[in-house]
Structure formats: C-alpha cells, structure tokens
Amino acid sequence: MADFDYRTIDDVIHSRVRLAIMSYLASARAAEFTELKKVLKVSDGNLSTHLKKLEDHGYVKTEKGFVGRKPQTMVEITEDGSKAFKTYVDGIAAMLGQTNN
C-alpha cells in the first residue's frame, strides 16, 4: 500500500456514470445507446454527455447508423479504454490492499 498514489486514479473513469458505462462495456464490449440508457437508468442527455467525455479520451467509440429506418447508435469500448479500465480497477484494488501480484 505504501507504493499506491491515489492521484493516479483516472478521473475520467471515476465518475459514477462513466464508471458504470466502462464496467458494462468491459464485459459486453459493445452496446446500443438505448440499452445503456435502460441499464444505467439515465437520461439521453446525461448518457450523451458522459459518452462524449469517454470518447474524447479515446475510451469508447460511437457509430451511428440505421436499422431499417430507425436510427441506432452503437457504443464500443476501445483497446485504450480496456487498458485504462483495467488500470483503474487495479488502482482501486491496490488502494484497498487487494493486489494480485
């Protein structure tokens, strides 16, 4: 624990909603916007704001398209996002004294 520096925790991921998004995508890999909105119980605007921040940091990518005539937005965790999330989780575990070294 002496080697742990709390300042290394990624503030981009550390927000409750962004942490929930990253946690969900870490296992699902990709999800439709409406699926995320339903699972996380957030508004369109709230989810959009958090996804934009994650996308600006390269942690997720969004792709807009259509299924038939219905618009669809897919959200996918990136390789950088997966690495950042693992680092975040490892940092929290270290802070709790639960390292797996």
LODOPA-410349 format. One record per residue (C-alpha): y, z, x; residue in one letter. Coordinates in Angstrom, 2 decimals, m for minus. Each point is the difference from the previous one (the first is absolute). Layout:
REM residues N
<node <Y; Z; X>; 'A'>
...
This chain:
REM residues 101
<node <0.00; 0.00; 0.00>; 'M'>
<node <2.36; 0.58; 2.90>; 'A'>
<node <0.05; m3.78; 0.64>; 'D'>
<node <1.03; m0.85; m3.56>; 'F'>
<node <3.58; m1.12; m0.63>; 'D'>
<node <0.90; m0.01; m3.70>; 'Y'>
<node <2.78; m2.49; 0.73>; 'R'>
<node <m2.64; m2.69; 0.52>; 'T'>
<node <m0.89; 0.04; m3.71>; 'I'>
<node <1.00; m3.37; m1.47>; 'D'>
<node <2.81; 0.64; m2.50>; 'D'>
<node <m0.56; m3.40; m1.59>; 'V'>
<node <m3.49; 1.03; m1.11>; 'I'>
<node <0.81; 3.67; m0.54>; 'H'>
<node <1.74; m0.52; m3.37>; 'S'>
<node <m2.29; 1.05; m2.87>; 'R'>
<node <m0.03; m3.38; m1.72>; 'V'>
<node <m0.34; m1.99; 3.24>; 'R'>
<node <m2.78; 2.32; 1.14>; 'L'>
<node <m1.78; m0.60; m3.31>; 'A'>
<node <0.42; m3.77; 0.36>; 'I'>
<node <m1.34; 0.02; 3.55>; 'M'>
<node <m2.88; 2.31; m0.92>; 'S'>
<node <m1.03; m2.27; m2.86>; 'Y'>
<node <0.29; m3.18; 2.05>; 'L'>
<node <m1.81; 1.52; 2.98>; 'A'>
<node <m3.19; m0.10; m2.03>; 'S'>
<node <0.71; m2.81; m2.50>; 'A'>
<node <1.63; m2.28; 2.64>; 'R'>
<node <1.91; m1.82; m2.76>; 'A'>
<node <1.12; 0.66; m3.55>; 'A'>
<node <1.99; m1.63; m2.74>; 'E'>
<node <3.49; 1.45; m0.56>; 'F'>
<node <m0.89; 1.05; m3.54>; 'T'>
<node <m3.16; 1.75; 1.25>; 'E'>
<node <2.02; 2.01; 2.52>; 'L'>
<node <2.61; 0.84; m2.63>; 'K'>
<node <m2.70; 1.26; m2.37>; 'K'>
<node <m1.93; 1.99; 2.61>; 'V'>
<node <3.10; 1.61; 1.51>; 'L'>
<node <1.76; 0.53; m3.35>; 'K'>
<node <3.36; m1.30; 1.23>; 'V'>
<node <2.55; m2.40; m1.47>; 'S'>
<node <0.36; m3.64; 1.03>; 'D'>
<node <3.25; 0.76; 1.80>; 'G'>
<node <m1.34; 3.03; 1.82>; 'N'>
<node <m3.09; m1.87; 1.20>; 'L'>
<node <2.05; m3.04; 1.01>; 'S'>
<node <2.38; 2.15; 2.07>; 'T'>
<node <m2.84; 1.70; 1.88>; 'H'>
<node <m1.90; m3.25; 0.54>; 'L'>
<node <3.15; m1.60; 1.42>; 'K'>
<node <0.35; 2.79; 2.55>; 'K'>
<node <m3.68; m0.31; 1.00>; 'L'>
<node <0.34; m3.78; 0.18>; 'E'>
<node <3.16; 0.23; 2.12>; 'D'>
<node <m2.01; 2.02; 2.53>; 'H'>
<node <m2.92; m2.46; m0.07>; 'G'>
<node <m2.43; 2.47; m1.60>; 'Y'>
<node <m0.68; m2.08; m3.11>; 'V'>
<node <0.51; m3.57; m1.06>; 'K'>
<node <0.56; m1.27; m3.51>; 'T'>
<node <m0.89; m3.37; m1.37>; 'E'>
<node <1.34; m1.26; m3.29>; 'K'>
<node <m1.89; m2.56; m2.01>; 'G'>
<node <m1.27; m0.82; m3.45>; 'F'>
<node <m3.25; 0.51; m1.84>; 'V'>
<node <0.24; m2.66; m2.64>; 'G'>
<node <3.58; 0.37; m1.16>; 'R'>
<node <0.19; 3.71; 0.70>; 'K'>
<node <1.80; 1.12; 3.18>; 'P'>
<node <m2.01; 2.13; 2.38>; 'Q'>
<node <1.05; 1.96; 3.09>; 'T'>
<node <m2.72; 0.96; 2.44>; 'M'>
<node <0.60; 2.72; 2.57>; 'V'>
<node <m2.12; 0.17; 3.14>; 'E'>
<node <m0.02; 2.47; 2.88>; 'I'>
<node <0.60; m1.71; 3.35>; 'T'>
<node <m1.80; 0.66; 3.27>; 'E'>
<node <3.13; 1.79; 1.24>; 'D'>
<node <0.04; 1.99; m3.24>; 'G'>
<node <m3.62; 1.04; 0.46>; 'S'>
<node <0.70; 1.13; 3.55>; 'K'>
<node <3.15; 1.89; m1.03>; 'A'>
<node <m1.86; 1.71; m2.85>; 'F'>
<node <m2.85; 1.06; 2.31>; 'K'>
<node <2.53; 1.36; 2.50>; 'T'>
<node <1.76; 1.85; m2.83>; 'Y'>
<node <m3.25; 1.55; m1.27>; 'V'>
<node <m1.07; 0.93; 3.53>; 'D'>
<node <3.41; 1.62; 0.57>; 'G'>
<node <m0.25; 2.08; m3.17>; 'I'>
<node <m3.55; 1.02; 0.94>; 'A'>
<node <1.21; 1.02; 3.48>; 'A'>
<node <2.80; 2.04; m1.53>; 'M'>
<node <m2.60; 1.78; m2.13>; 'L'>
<node <m2.20; 0.55; 3.06>; 'G'>
<node <m2.72; m2.36; m1.24>; 'Q'>
<node <m0.29; m2.51; 2.82>; 'T'>
<node <m3.26; m1.88; 0.51>; 'N'>
<node <0.24; m0.49; 3.76>; 'N'>
